[in-house]
């Protein structure tokens, strides 16, 4: 992680407060086939939001046009009811490298 930035990869596990988020990039195997991913899926494990699934269309996120906010306020795209988190704990921004 550099400057607070991390590159999310398929099947990555991210700790957020009392919970974990599993990152899935869909369709599976797209990168090996030379295709781009069209869906970012975030699944919660543990904590008060256990089992919740959030899906985002990557076309709407291209070039940073839309960021996914993660935190405990109603304005967040991924709302986690955990007092250990900031109102806006993190954000996900799509950037092609």
N, C-alpha and C positions, 0 to 999 in steps of 0.2 A: 504494500500500500504506500503510495507516494502522495504527499499533500492532501491526505484525507480521501484520495480517490482509490477505488478498487475496481478491477475489471470483473464483472460478473460472468460466470461460465455456467454451462448447463450442468445441472445436478449439484450446484454449489449450495452449501449450508451456511447461512448467515445468522449470527446471534443478535437479537434485538431485545434488550431487557430480559424478561423471564421467558421469552419465546425464541424459536428459531424459524427462519424462513428458508424453504427450499426453493431454489431458482430453477425453472425449466424453460428452455428455449424450444419452441415448436415451429414446424414439425421436426420430429426427431430425425437426426441424420442429415439435416439440410446442409450443414457446413461441408460434410464429406462429399455431398453431391454437387457442390458448387453453387448452391442456392442460398438465399438469405432467409433468416427466420422471420415469421410473420406474427408470432404470438409470444409474449413474455408472460409466464404463469408463475405466480408466487403463492406458495401454500404454507400456512401457519402450522407449526407444531409446538405444543406446550403453551403455557400461559392462558390468559382469559379468551383468546381468539383461536384456540386449538381447532384445527380442521377447516378453517375458513380458506377459501381459494379466491384469488384475484387474477383476472386475465386482462391483458392490455394488448392492443393491436400496435405492432411496432411501426406500421406505416404512419400512425398518428404521432409517433415520437421522433421521427427522423430529423436529424440536424438540430436536436434539442428544442424543437417546436413545442413539445409537451414534456413536462417532468412529472414523475410519479412521486408524490409526497408521502412519507411514512412518519407517523407520529400519533399523538393522542387527541388532536383537535378534530372537530367535525369537518374542517376544510381539507383534511388529508385524504388521499386516494386509498391508502391502506391505514385504517384506523385501528390502533391497538390500545386497549383499555389497560394501561400499565403505568402506574405513577412513577416508575423508575425512568420513563422516557420523557424527553422534551416534548413541547407542543408540536414542534416539527423536528423529529430526530434525524431524519435523513431524506435524501431524494435520489431518484434514479433518473439518469439522463442518458439517452441513446446516442452513441457516437460511433461511427464506423471507422475502423482503423485499417 
